Amino acid sequence: PDRRGLVTSALAVSVVEVLRAMGADAAVKWPNDVVLVGGGDAAGKVAGILAELVTGERPAIVVGLGLNVAWPPPDSAASDEPVPPGATSLARAGLHAHRWRVMVDVLVAFDSQLVDLDGPDGPERLRQDHLAVSATVGSRVRVERPGGDLVGEAVDLTTDGALVVETDGGQLVEVHAGDITHLRAGQ
C-alpha cells in the first residue's frame, strides 16, 4: 500500500522522541507541527514539517523540518526580530542543544521510523506511536476546511494518517487535510 502520506507523521514522531530524550515535554499537533506542552514561556510550536511529492522517473518525497533550537531566545528582548505568536525554542525551554547533534539524532530516529513503516504492520505501528505522543487526540478542535469549519473532539488517527473528529452532533469524520485549532473548554 502507498505509505508516502505517512512520512510527515513519521518525522513528527521522530522529533518528539528526540526532544523527549533531551528532557522536553514535546508532542505532535496534527498534522505537521511539534509543540512543547509544558506551560509557561516554553510552551508553543517548536517545529514544523512540510513534505512534497516529486514526480518523474524516480518519484520521491522531499520532507523539510524547521526546528527552533536557539531562536527565539529565552529573553525575547534579546532578539532584533519579532517573535511570532506561539513560537518557542529549545533554548526558551532551558535546553542547550547543538543543532548538528539534534539533526543527527532526528535523522537516526526518522530512519528507524521509516524502517518500521516499511514492515507489514508499519502503518498501525506508526499510528500507535503517533497516538502516544499526540497533543491533538483527546482535544476539542476546530478544523478549518474550504467547505466550512468542523468542531468536535479529536478521537483517533487512521492508519493512513487522517485525524478522526467526533462532531458535536456525534458524527465521526475523517480529516485528511485542514488547519487545526485546539480549543479551550466551552469553545
C-alpha positions in Angstrom: 0.0 0.0 0.0 1.0 3.6 -0.6 2.6 4.9 2.6 4.0 8.1 1.3 1.4 10.2 3.1 2.7 8.9 6.4 6.2 10.4 6.1 5.2 13.6 7.8 3.8 11.7 10.8 6.9 9.5 10.9 9.2 12.6 11.1 7.0 14.3 13.7 7.1 11.2 15.9 10.8 11.1 15.5 11.3 14.7 16.5 9.2 14.2 19.6 11.2 11.1 20.5 14.5 13.0 20.3 13.1 16.1 22.2 11.7 13.9 25.0 15.1 12.2 25.3 16.5 15.7 25.8 14.0 16.4 28.6 11.5 18.4 26.7 7.7 17.9 27.1 7.0 17.6 23.4 4.0 16.4 21.4 2.7 16.2 17.9 0.0 18.8 16.9 -1.7 17.1 14.0 -0.8 17.1 11.1 2.7 18.6 10.9 3.7 20.5 14.0 5.7 19.6 17.1 4.8 21.6 20.2 6.2 22.0 23.7 3.3 21.5 26.1 4.9 22.1 29.5 3.4 25.5 30.1 4.9 28.9 30.8 7.1 30.7 28.3 8.4 27.5 26.9 5.0 26.2 25.6 4.3 26.6 21.9 5.3 25.5 18.4 9.0 24.4 18.3 8.9 22.7 14.9 7.1 22.4 11.6 7.3 19.8 8.9 6.4 20.1 5.2 6.5 17.4 2.6 6.1 17.4 -1.2 5.8 14.6 -3.7 8.3 14.9 -6.6 7.0 13.0 -9.6 9.0 11.8 -12.6 11.1 8.8 -13.5 12.0 8.2 -9.8 9.3 9.7 -7.7 10.4 10.8 -4.2 9.1 12.7 -1.2 11.1 15.7 -0.2 10.5 16.4 3.5 11.6 19.5 5.4 11.8 20.2 9.1 12.2 23.6 10.7 13.2 23.2 14.4 13.8 26.2 16.6 16.9 25.3 18.6 18.1 28.6 19.8 15.6 31.1 18.3 13.6 32.7 19.7 16.0 33.2 22.6 14.9 32.8 26.2 14.6 36.6 26.5 12.6 37.9 23.6 14.1 41.4 24.2 17.4 39.9 23.2 16.2 39.4 19.7 16.1 42.1 17.0 13.4 40.1 15.2 9.8 39.9 16.4 8.8 36.5 17.8 5.8 35.0 16.0 2.9 34.3 18.4 3.0 30.9 19.8 6.7 30.2 18.7 9.2 28.7 21.1 12.6 27.1 21.1 14.6 24.6 22.9 16.7 27.4 24.4 13.5 29.0 25.7 12.6 25.6 27.3 16.0 25.7 29.1 17.6 23.1 26.8 21.0 23.9 25.4 21.4 21.8 22.3 23.9 21.8 19.5 21.9 22.0 16.3 24.1 19.5 14.4 23.7 16.9 17.2 20.0 17.4 17.2 19.9 17.0 13.5 21.8 13.7 13.6 19.6 12.3 16.4 16.4 13.3 14.5 17.8 11.6 11.3 18.6 8.4 13.1 15.2 8.3 14.8 13.5 9.1 11.4 15.4 6.3 9.7 14.2 3.9 12.3 10.6 5.1 11.9 10.8 4.6 8.1 12.2 1.1 8.5 9.3 0.3 10.9 6.8 1.9 8.5 8.1 -0.4 5.7 7.0 -3.5 7.6 3.7 -5.3 7.1 2.2 -3.7 10.2 4.1 -0.4 9.7 1.1 1.9 9.4 -0.6 0.6 12.5 2.7 0.8 14.5 3.2 4.4 13.4 -0.4 5.1 14.3 0.2 3.8 17.8 3.5 5.7 18.1 1.7 8.9 16.9 -1.2 8.4 19.3 1.2 8.0 22.2 2.7 11.5 21.6 -0.3 13.3 20.2 -1.3 16.7 21.6 -4.4 16.7 19.4 -6.2 13.4 20.0 -8.3 13.9 23.1 -8.6 17.7 22.5 -11.5 19.8 21.4 -10.6 21.1 17.9 -11.8 23.3 15.1 -10.9 22.2 11.6 -10.9 24.9 9.1 -11.8 23.5 5.7 -12.9 25.0 2.4 -16.4 23.6 2.8 -16.8 25.0 6.3 -15.4 24.6 9.7 -15.8 21.4 11.7 -15.9 21.5 15.5 -15.6 18.5 17.8 -13.3 16.3 19.7 -10.3 14.6 18.0 -10.7 11.0 19.0 -8.4 8.9 16.9 -6.0 8.6 13.9 -6.4 6.3 11.0 -3.6 4.1 9.6 -3.4 6.4 6.6 -2.8 9.4 8.9 -6.2 11.0 8.9 -7.5 12.7 12.1 -10.8 11.3 13.3 -13.1 14.0 14.8 -16.3 13.4 16.6 -18.5 16.3 15.8 -20.8 17.9 18.4 -23.6 16.1 16.6 -21.9 12.7 17.3 -20.8 12.1 13.7 -17.3 10.6 13.1 -15.4 12.5 10.4 -12.0 11.6 8.9 -10.0 14.7 8.2 -7.2 14.3 5.7 -6.2 17.9 5.5 -7.1 21.1 7.3 -5.9 23.8 9.6 -6.4 22.6 13.2 -7.0 24.9 16.2 -7.1 23.4 19.7 -10.0 24.9 21.6 -10.4 25.5 25.2 -13.4 24.0 27.1 -16.6 25.8 26.3 -15.5 26.9 22.8 
